[in-house]
């Protein structure tokens, strides 16, 4: 862990108060001159840190940027997800970066953020618009002890955590559309892309990509998306603190992953169903060349959507392009 993480954490723990240079020097085992140099570098990044010869250092404000050391300084009780954070100013896709880290043997829990993506993607190869500084575009690596047919559980875990974090941060009432969308007032504001690599009887690793439209203005969406997509800023009428939201999401993801690993997926599934717009609705699902129509009845133990078809059969569905039939 870097010195900047420790300095930022100490300043946050002070709760608006000051921390003396001598105290920081002693706790970190470095000179006061080294502390001063690091504070100067943080100031250059946009952190407004007041320095007083008598009172020490005090955090006045923080910039709206994703800085790995800052994010780590806010995550003190993380078990797995977020214990290693890396931030890129720009990359093709954070899923691609995580996939390379997975092949290199990096431990699960690493999270990669990008301020902008040039080739962000969603499910079914769709393009995800991810302009710089306007949202949260990130991916994480997991190595769960699951069979391949159970991997859908991770999408359920991610959606449940993401919905809760957004609700707590904004007081909005987001809903989940199976399998991977977060909706606010019927419009998509976040999406999840899960990519799996597995052997016949064991998941090797999963890459979970998440995109959240945070501070985009309505007119910044392409014309073809304005009727179906929205952002947290457009819905609340004010800017949302991206680093704070990022940490809320990582904390919720970590907590939900722990519930899954503890054998408590049914608890996650119950919460997911409570906030899912798909359950109880007539749906049309494109499964390759096949079109399945029926009523979405429940979530299966493996995370599949259980659909009662027009012919009365209960069919488990683990993926597909879902259209909700209009309510009458």
C-alpha positions in Angstrom: 0.0 0.0 0.0 1.4 3.4 -1.0 2.1 6.3 1.3 -0.6 8.4 -0.4 -3.2 5.8 0.7 -2.1 6.2 4.3 -2.1 10.0 4.1 -5.5 10.2 2.5 -6.9 7.7 5.0 -5.5 9.6 8.0 -7.0 12.9 6.7 -10.4 11.3 6.2 -10.3 9.7 9.6 -9.8 13.2 11.0 -13.3 14.0 9.9 -12.6 17.6 8.9 -10.0 18.1 11.6 -6.3 18.4 11.3 -3.5 15.8 11.4 -0.1 17.0 12.4 3.0 16.4 10.2 4.7 14.9 13.2 1.9 12.4 13.8 1.9 11.3 10.1 5.7 11.1 10.1 5.8 8.8 13.1 2.9 6.6 12.1 4.3 6.1 8.5 8.0 5.9 9.5 9.1 8.6 7.1 10.4 12.1 7.5 8.2 15.2 7.7 9.8 16.4 4.4 8.6 13.2 2.7 5.1 13.8 4.0 5.2 17.3 2.6 6.4 16.1 -0.8 3.5 13.7 -1.0 1.0 16.3 0.0 2.3 18.6 -2.7 1.8 15.8 -5.3 -1.8 15.3 -4.0 -2.4 19.0 -4.3 -1.2 18.8 -7.9 -3.9 16.2 -8.6 -6.6 18.5 -7.3 -6.8 17.6 -3.6 -7.4 20.8 -1.6 -5.2 20.1 1.5 -4.7 22.9 4.0 -1.3 23.0 5.7 -0.8 24.9 9.0 2.5 25.1 11.0 0.6 24.7 14.2 -2.4 22.5 13.3 -1.0 20.3 10.5 -2.8 19.1 7.5 -6.6 19.2 6.8 -8.6 17.9 3.8 -10.9 20.6 2.5 -12.1 19.0 -0.8 -11.3 16.3 -3.2 -11.5 16.3 -7.0 -14.0 14.4 -9.2 -11.4 12.0 -10.5 -10.7 8.3 -10.1 -7.4 7.9 -8.3 -6.5 4.4 -7.2 -4.8 5.5 -3.9 -7.8 7.7 -3.0 -10.3 4.8 -3.7 -8.2 2.4 -1.6 -8.0 4.9 1.2 -11.8 4.8 1.5 -12.0 1.0 1.5 -10.8 -0.2 4.9 -12.9 -3.3 5.4 -12.8 -4.8 1.9 -12.3 -8.6 1.9 -11.9 -9.4 -1.8 -13.3 -7.0 -4.3 -11.3 -3.8 -4.4 -8.2 -4.9 -2.5 -6.2 -4.1 -5.6 -7.4 -1.1 -7.8 -5.9 0.2 -11.0 -7.0 3.2 -12.9 -6.4 4.1 -16.6 -7.1 7.4 -18.2 -8.2 5.6 -21.3 -8.3 2.0 -22.5 -10.1 0.0 -25.2 -12.3 -2.0 -22.7 -11.7 -2.6 -19.0 -12.8 -6.2 -19.6 -9.9 -6.7 -21.9 -7.5 -5.4 -19.3 -8.9 -7.7 -16.6 -8.8 -10.7 -19.0 -5.0 -10.1 -19.5 -4.5 -9.8 -15.7 -6.4 -13.1 -15.3 -4.2 -14.9 -17.8 -1.2 -13.5 -15.9 -2.4 -15.2 -12.7 -3.5 -12.1 -10.7 -5.5 -12.9 -7.6 -9.3 -12.3 -7.7 -10.6 -9.0 -6.5 -8.6 -6.8 -8.7 -10.6 -3.9 -10.1 -9.7 -1.8 -13.2 -11.3 1.6 -13.8 -11.0 3.7 -16.9 -11.9 7.4 -17.2 -12.8 6.6 -20.8 -13.1 3.6 -23.1 -12.6 3.6 -26.8 -14.3 0.2 -27.4 -16.6 -0.2 -24.4 -19.0 -3.0 -25.0 -22.2 -4.4 -23.5 -24.0 -7.7 -24.0 -24.4 -9.3 -27.4 -21.6 -7.2 -28.8 -23.4 -3.9 -28.4 -21.3 -0.7 -28.1 -21.3 1.1 -24.7 -20.8 4.8 -24.8 -18.2 5.7 -22.2 -17.0 9.4 -22.4 -14.2 10.7 -20.1 -15.1 11.8 -16.6 -18.9 11.2 -17.1 -19.4 7.7 -15.6 -18.0 4.7 -13.9 -16.5 2.2 -16.4 -14.8 -0.7 -14.6 -14.3 -4.4 -14.5 -13.3 -6.9 -11.8 -11.8 -10.4 -11.7 -13.3 -13.2 -9.7 -12.3 -16.9 -9.3 -15.4 -18.4 -7.7 -15.7 -22.1 -6.7 -18.7 -22.6 -9.0 -19.7 -24.9 -11.8 -20.1 -23.2 -15.2 -23.9 -23.6 -15.1 -23.9 -21.6 -11.8 -22.0 -18.6 -13.2 -25.2 -16.6 -13.8 -25.3 -16.2 -10.0 -22.5 -13.7 -10.3 -24.6 -11.4 -12.6 -27.4 -11.6 -10.0 -24.9 -10.7 -7.3 -23.6 -7.8 -9.3 -27.0 -6.4 -10.2 -28.2 -6.6 -6.6 -25.1 -4.8 -5.3 -25.2 -2.2 -8.0 -28.9 -1.4 -7.5 -28.5 -1.1 -3.7 -25.4 1.2 -4.0 -27.2 3.5 -6.5 -30.3 3.7 -4.3 -28.3 4.5 -1.2 -26.2 7.1 -3.0 -29.0 9.0 -4.7 -32.3 8.2 -3.0 -33.6 7.1 -6.4 -35.5 3.9 -6.9 -33.6 1.8 -9.4 -34.9 -1.5 -10.7 -33.4 -4.5 -12.2 -34.3 -5.8 -15.7 -33.1 -9.4 -16.1 -30.3 -10.3 -16.7 -28.0 -7.3 -16.5 -29.7 -3.8 -16.7 -30.4 -1.3 -14.0 -33.3 1.0 -14.8 -34.5 4.3 -13.4 -38.0 5.4 -14.4 -37.9 2.7 -17.1 -34.7 3.9 -18.7 -31.3 2.1 -18.6 -28.6 3.8 -16.4 -26.2 0.9 -15.8 -25.3 -2.4 -17.3 -23.3 -5.5 -16.5 -21.3 -7.7 -18.8 -20.2 -11.1 -17.4 -17.6 -13.0 -19.4 -16.6 -16.5 -18.2 -13.7 -18.8 -18.8 -14.3 -22.4 -17.6 -13.4 -26.0 -17.8 -16.2 -28.6 -18.1 -16.8 -28.8 -14.4 -15.2 -25.7 -12.9 -15.2 -21.9 -13.6 -11.6 -20.8 -14.1 -12.3 -17.1 -13.8 -15.0 -14.5 -14.4 -14.7 -11.0 -15.7 -17.5 -8.7 -14.6 -17.7 -5.4 -16.5 -19.9 -2.6 -15.1 -20.9 0.7 -16.7 -22.8 3.4 -14.9 -24.0 6.6 -16.6 -23.3 9.0 -13.8 -23.0 12.6 -14.8 -24.0 12.6 -18.5 -26.4 15.4 -19.5 -29.5 14.2 -21.4 -28.2 15.8 -24.6 -24.9 14.0 -24.4 -26.6 10.6 -25.2 -26.7 9.8 -28.9 -30.2 10.6 -30.3 -31.1 7.0 -30.8 -30.5 6.3 -27.0 -32.3 9.3 -25.5 -35.6 7.6 -25.2 -34.2 4.4 -23.5 -31.1 5.6 -21.5 -30.6 8.0 -18.7 -28.0 9.1 -16.1 -28.0 9.6 -12.4 -27.5 13.3 -13.0 -30.4 13.5 -15.4 -32.6 11.8 -12.8 -31.5 13.7 -9.7 -30.9 17.1 -11.3 -27.4 17.4 -9.7 -23.9 16.0 -10.1 -23.1 12.8 -8.3 -19.7 12.3 -6.6 -18.1 9.5 -8.8 -15.4 8.4 -6.4 -17.8 8.1 -3.5 -20.3 6.2 -5.7 -17.5 3.9 -6.9 -16.6 3.0 -3.4 -20.2 2.4 -2.4 -20.5 0.0 -5.3 -17.3 -1.9 -4.5 -18.3 -2.3 -0.8 -21.7 -3.7 -1.9 -20.1 -6.0 -4.4 -17.7 -7.3 -1.8 -20.5 -7.9 0.7 -22.7 -9.7 -1.8 -19.8 -11.9 -3.0 -19.2 -12.9 0.6 -22.9 -13.9 0.9 -22.5 -16.0 -2.2 -19.3 -17.7 -1.0 -21.0 -18.4 2.4 -23.8 -20.4 0.7 -26.4 -17.7 1.1 -27.3 -17.1 -2.6 -31.0 -17.5 -1.8 -30.8 -14.3 0.3 -29.3 -12.4 -2.7 -31.9 -13.9 -5.0 -34.7 -12.8 -2.7 -33.5 -9.2 -2.8 -33.0 -9.4 -6.5 -36.5 -10.6 -7.1 -38.0 -7.9 -4.9 -36.5 -5.2 -7.2 -36.7 -7.0 -10.6 -39.1 -5.6 -13.2 -39.0 -8.8 -15.2 -40.6 -11.2 -12.7 -44.3 -11.5 -13.2 -44.2 -10.0 -16.7 -44.8 -11.4 -20.1 -41.5 -11.5 -21.9 -40.1 -12.2 -25.3 -36.6 -13.6 -25.3 -34.4 -14.1 -28.4 -32.3 -17.2 -27.9 -30.1 -17.3 -31.0 -32.5 -18.2 -33.8 -35.3 -19.1 -31.4 -37.9 -16.8 -29.9 -39.3 -17.7 -26.5 -42.5 -16.1 -25.3 -44.0 -16.6 -21.9 -44.3 -15.3 -18.3 -41.2 -14.8 -16.2 -42.1 -16.5 -13.0 -39.0 -16.7 -10.7 -35.3 -17.0 -10.4 -33.8 -20.5 -10.3 -31.2 -21.7 -7.7 -28.5 -21.4 -10.4 -29.5 -17.8 -11.3 -31.5 -18.8 -14.4 -34.7 -17.0 -15.2 -37.7 -19.4 -15.0 -40.1 -18.7 -17.8 -43.5 -20.4 -18.2 -43.8 -20.7 -22.0 -46.9 -20.3 -24.1 -47.1 -24.1 -24.1 -47.1 -24.3 -20.3 -43.5 -25.6 -19.8 -41.3 -24.0 -17.2 -38.0 -23.2 -19.0 -34.8 -22.0 -17.4 -33.1 -19.2 -19.4 -29.5 -18.2 -18.6 -29.1 -15.5 -21.3 -30.7 -13.9 -24.3 -32.1 -10.6 -25.5 -35.1 -9.8 -23.4 -38.1 -7.6 -24.3 -40.8 -6.9 -21.7 -44.3 -7.0 -23.1 -46.2 -3.7 -22.5 -48.5 -3.6 -19.5 -52.2 -3.2 -20.3 
